[in-house]
Amino acid sequence: MRGIVVGVNGSVESDEALDWALREAATAAVPLTVVMVAAGAGKGADAAAHEAALAPVREEAQGLLDAARARTGTDVDGNVAALPGPAADRLLELGADADMLVLGRRRRGRLGRAVLGSVSTAVVEHAVVPVTVVRHGNPAGPDGEEDVPAEETPRIVVGVDTSAPSVAALRHACEVAGRTGASIDAVFAWQITTLAPLPGSWGWAPPVDDYEKFAADSLAEAVRAAGVTLPPERLQRRVVHGQAAKQLVLAAQGAERLVVGARGLGGFDRLLLGSVSRQVLDFAPCPVTVVRG
């Protein structure tokens, strides 16, 4: 299914995700599918009972789409789908060949941060297409930093490292920037403990400047591999020293979105998020798009 698939449930968070998805579909010139899951409509029910359970859900989803169109002033080619649960399974099935899946993020949890729900977690971890999680409210960063207002000229922050998924994330961000006029802020955060030993450095510790140059060269190589064609004034390259997730959250203050690549863990490469992806999803002050390599 080409286009953007957004999951809704009538909550404030899903309304914000729906508004974001409408605007994204408009700039990308692709259709939008609004998905709402009926809790009591099992696949095993007979046809009449199945339709009776789904009909009011379909009507509610249509009402949410109409209200979002009115709020955003966006008239996008869209349709609604009412499906039986489980919600994560249906979203993954329907969005398997979509351009993007979009979900909302829950309010702050008991630890004072905005946390992913179980559906969002399952979709982000298992999806094979880009997934954008739209945050609700005004979460503080890992050190308590408050959000700053969105910038007048949209800026997309991209986390870059030496992995193939980060190159895919940069390529995706540039596609978005190409159609929206946004600028790209490519951030390579490094620590000596996160970089492989430099060539020829076994048995001794190279100067810190050598590590910084290696990080800068790696960022330049990622830009080359991603085929970035944006004019220089719309591509900022930043090499920063520090923990990656924290630096990306800080860089994302005021940004239009943050894009990261999904790096799997161990033998479950396509099932588990890396720690950086997980942390930015919890703390980022803007929508986060996770891209598979």
C-alpha positions in Angstrom: 0.0 0.0 0.0 1.7 3.2 -1.2 1.4 6.3 0.9 1.3 7.0 4.7 -0.5 4.8 7.2 -1.4 6.3 10.6 -2.9 4.6 13.6 -5.6 6.4 15.6 -7.6 5.6 18.7 -9.4 8.9 19.5 -6.8 10.1 22.0 -5.1 13.5 22.0 -1.8 11.8 21.1 -3.3 10.1 18.0 -5.0 13.3 16.9 -1.6 15.0 16.9 -0.1 12.0 14.9 -3.0 12.3 12.4 -2.4 16.0 11.9 1.3 15.4 11.3 0.6 12.5 8.9 -1.9 14.7 6.9 0.7 17.4 6.5 3.4 14.8 5.6 1.1 13.2 3.0 0.4 16.6 1.5 4.0 17.5 1.0 4.9 14.0 -0.3 1.8 14.0 -2.6 0.8 10.5 -1.4 -2.5 9.1 -0.1 -3.2 8.7 3.6 -4.8 5.6 5.3 -6.2 6.1 8.7 -6.3 2.8 10.7 -8.5 2.2 13.7 -8.7 -1.1 15.5 -11.9 -2.5 16.9 -11.2 -4.1 20.3 -14.1 -6.6 20.2 -14.0 -7.6 16.5 -12.2 -10.9 16.2 -11.3 -12.5 12.9 -13.2 -15.6 13.9 -16.6 -13.9 14.2 -19.3 -14.5 11.5 -19.6 -12.0 8.8 -22.6 -10.2 10.2 -21.1 -9.9 13.7 -17.8 -8.8 12.2 -19.3 -6.0 10.2 -21.5 -4.9 13.1 -18.4 -4.5 15.3 -16.4 -2.7 12.6 -19.1 -0.3 11.2 -19.1 2.2 14.2 -15.3 2.1 14.3 -15.1 2.9 10.7 -17.5 5.8 11.2 -15.5 7.1 14.1 -12.2 6.9 12.1 -13.9 8.9 9.3 -15.0 11.5 11.8 -11.4 11.8 13.1 -10.1 12.2 9.6 -12.7 14.9 8.7 -11.9 16.8 11.9 -8.1 16.6 11.2 -8.6 17.9 7.7 -10.6 20.9 9.2 -7.9 21.5 11.8 -5.0 21.5 9.4 -6.7 22.9 6.4 -5.3 20.0 4.4 -7.3 18.1 1.8 -5.4 14.9 1.1 -6.6 11.9 -0.7 -7.4 9.6 2.2 -9.4 6.6 3.3 -10.1 4.9 6.6 -9.7 1.2 7.6 -11.4 -0.4 10.6 -9.8 -3.7 11.5 -9.9 -6.3 14.2 -7.0 -6.4 16.7 -4.3 -6.8 17.8 -3.4 -3.2 16.8 0.3 -3.7 16.3 -0.2 -6.7 14.0 -2.8 -4.9 11.9 -0.6 -1.8 11.5 2.4 -3.8 10.5 0.4 -5.8 8.0 -1.2 -2.8 6.4 1.9 -0.7 6.4 4.3 -3.4 5.2 4.8 -1.7 1.8 3.8 1.9 2.8 6.0 4.9 2.5 5.8 5.4 6.2 3.9 4.4 9.4 2.9 7.1 11.8 2.0 6.8 15.5 1.4 9.0 18.5 3.5 8.9 21.7 1.9 8.7 25.1 2.2 11.3 27.8 4.8 11.3 30.6 5.1 8.1 32.6 5.8 7.6 36.3 9.5 8.5 35.7 8.5 11.9 34.4 9.3 11.2 30.7 7.2 10.7 27.6 7.2 6.9 27.0 6.2 4.7 24.1 3.2 2.5 24.5 3.3 -1.2 23.7 1.7 -0.8 20.3 4.2 1.9 19.3 7.1 -0.1 20.6 6.1 -3.2 18.7 5.6 -1.3 15.4 8.9 0.6 15.6 10.8 -2.6 16.4 9.3 -4.8 13.8 8.4 -2.4 10.9 10.4 -2.7 7.6 9.4 0.8 6.5 10.2 4.2 8.1 8.2 4.8 11.3 7.5 8.3 12.7 6.5 8.6 16.3 4.9 12.0 17.0 5.4 13.1 20.6 2.7 14.6 22.8 3.2 17.5 25.2 6.4 19.2 26.1 8.8 16.6 27.4 12.1 17.6 28.9 15.4 16.2 27.7 17.6 13.7 29.7 19.0 16.6 31.7 15.7 18.4 32.2 16.1 20.8 29.3 12.8 22.3 28.2 11.8 22.5 24.5 12.4 25.7 22.6 10.0 27.0 20.0 10.1 25.5 16.6 12.4 27.4 14.2 11.0 29.5 11.4 12.9 27.6 8.7 12.4 23.9 9.2 15.4 21.9 10.2 15.8 18.1 10.2 18.4 16.6 12.5 19.9 13.3 11.4 22.0 11.0 13.6 25.0 9.8 11.6 27.5 7.2 12.5 29.5 4.5 10.6 26.5 2.2 10.0 24.5 1.5 6.9 21.2 2.4 8.7 22.5 5.9 9.4 23.2 6.4 5.7 19.7 5.3 5.0 18.4 7.8 7.6 20.4 10.6 6.0 19.1 9.6 2.5 15.5 9.7 3.9 16.0 13.0 5.5 17.4 14.5 2.3 14.3 13.3 0.4 12.1 15.1 2.9 14.2 18.2 2.8 14.1 18.2 -1.0 10.3 18.5 -1.0 9.8 20.7 2.0 12.6 23.2 1.8 14.1 22.1 5.1 17.7 22.2 6.0 19.7 19.2 7.2 21.7 19.1 10.4 23.8 16.0 10.2 25.2 15.2 13.6 28.0 12.7 14.2 28.4 12.2 18.0 31.5 10.3 19.1 33.3 9.1 22.1 36.5 7.2 22.1 34.7 4.2 23.6 32.2 4.2 20.7 34.7 4.3 17.8 36.7 1.3 16.6 40.5 1.5 17.2 42.0 3.8 14.5 44.0 2.0 11.8 47.6 1.3 13.1 46.8 2.4 16.7 46.9 -1.0 18.4 49.1 -0.7 21.6 49.0 3.0 21.9 46.5 5.8 22.3 46.3 8.3 19.4 45.7 12.0 20.1 42.1 13.0 20.6 42.4 15.2 17.4 42.9 12.0 15.4 39.7 10.6 16.7 37.8 13.8 15.8 39.3 13.8 12.3 38.2 10.1 11.9 34.7 11.1 13.0 34.7 14.0 10.5 35.9 11.8 7.7 33.3 9.2 8.6 30.6 11.9 8.4 31.9 13.0 5.0 31.8 9.4 3.8 28.2 9.0 5.0 27.2 12.2 3.1 28.8 10.8 0.0 27.3 7.3 0.4 23.8 8.8 0.9 24.1 10.7 -2.4 23.3 14.1 -0.8 22.6 16.7 -3.5 21.4 19.6 -1.3 23.2 22.9 -1.7 25.9 23.5 0.9 24.0 26.2 2.7 21.2 23.6 3.5 23.5 20.9 4.8 25.2 21.5 8.2 27.8 18.9 9.2 28.5 18.7 13.0 31.0 16.5 14.8 30.3 16.6 18.5 32.0 14.8 21.4 29.5 13.1 23.7 27.0 10.4 24.2 25.0 10.0 20.9 21.4 10.0 22.2 22.0 13.0 24.5 23.7 15.0 21.7 20.9 14.2 19.3 18.2 15.3 21.7 20.0 18.5 22.4 20.4 19.2 18.6 16.7 18.5 18.0 15.6 21.4 20.2 13.5 23.5 17.8 13.9 21.1 14.9 11.0 19.9 12.7 12.0 16.2 13.2 14.8 13.9 14.2 15.8 11.0 11.9 17.8 8.0 13.1 18.7 4.6 11.7 17.6 1.5 13.5 20.6 -0.6 14.7 19.5 -4.0 15.9 21.0 -5.9 18.8 22.7 -9.3 18.6 20.9 -11.9 16.5 17.6 -10.1 16.5 18.8 -7.4 14.1 15.3 -6.6 12.7 13.5 -7.0 16.0 15.2 -4.9 18.7 16.1 -1.2 18.7 19.6 0.0 19.6 20.0 2.1 22.7 20.3 5.4 20.8 17.1 4.9 18.9 15.2 3.9 22.0 16.5 6.9 24.0 15.7 9.5 21.4 12.2 8.1 21.1 11.8 8.5 24.8 13.3 12.0 25.1 13.3 13.9 21.8 11.3 17.1 21.8 10.0 16.6 18.2 8.7 13.8 16.0 11.3 11.0 15.5 11.5 8.9 12.3 13.3 5.6 12.6 14.6 4.2 9.3 15.7 0.7 8.7 19.0 0.2 6.8 
